[in-house]
Amino acid sequence: MVADISQGTPKPIKDEAFKLLGDLGNPIHAIPYYALFPADGSPPVIIGDAQLGQATLIKRLESAIGGLRPGVDAAASRY
């Protein structure tokens, strides 16, 4: 978790969290706010806000990666 703005968090950490939230397109610093940071260094994919249920999350994840990839499906189906 990067955006820790809970009570008792030191000001420099809160400031860093608020800056990140603003950089991600969340100017009102609403929490929770979900973003994926791809391993390949491409820009973060914004997933959404607090109203994020399981079905919506799965749909947004699939959309973010362009659907499920070969090999990933097969590995996931074993569990």
N, C-alpha and C positions, 0 to 999 in steps of 0.2 A: 504494500500500500504506500503510495507516494503522498497522497493528499491528506495527511493527518492534521486536522485542525481542531482536534478535541481539546477540551479544557485542560490547561496545564502544559500544553505543547509550547516549547520556546518560540518566541516571536520570529527568529530567523527561519525556523522550519515552517511556521505558518505562512510567512511571506513567500517562501519558495513554493509552497503548495498553491497559494492564491495565484502566483505568477503562472504556474503550470496550468491551472484551471483556465485562466484567461487565454493562454497560448493555445489551448485545445478548443477554444470557442465557447467557453462557459464563463462569460463576464460577470455573472451574478454569484459565482463560486458555489453553485448548488452541489450538495453532496447527498447521495452518491452520484458519481459521474463516471461512466465506463469508457475506456479507450484501450484498444489493442495496439501494442508496440511490436510490429513485425521484426523478426530476427534478422531479416535482410537489410534493415536500416531504412526501409521506405517509410513514408509519413504515417503517423498514427491513424488508425481507423476508429472513428468515434462511434460507439455503440449506443449510448443513450443515457437516460437519467433513471431516477428511482422507480419509475413504473415499468420495470423490465422483468417480465415473467420468463419461465423456462422456454416456452414455445417461441416467444419473441426473440430471446437471446439466441436460440439455435438458428432461427431464420436470419438474424443479422450476422451471425458468424458465418453461415453458409454464403451469404451475399458478399461478405468481406473477402472471402477466399475464392469466390467465383464458383461455388458449389463444392461438393466433396471431391477429393482427389483420389485417383487410383492408388491402391496400396494403403492409404489412410483408412478408407472404408473397410478394406479387408482386415486390417489390424484391429479396428474398433469393433467389428462384428464378432470377434472371438471372445469378447468380454461381456 
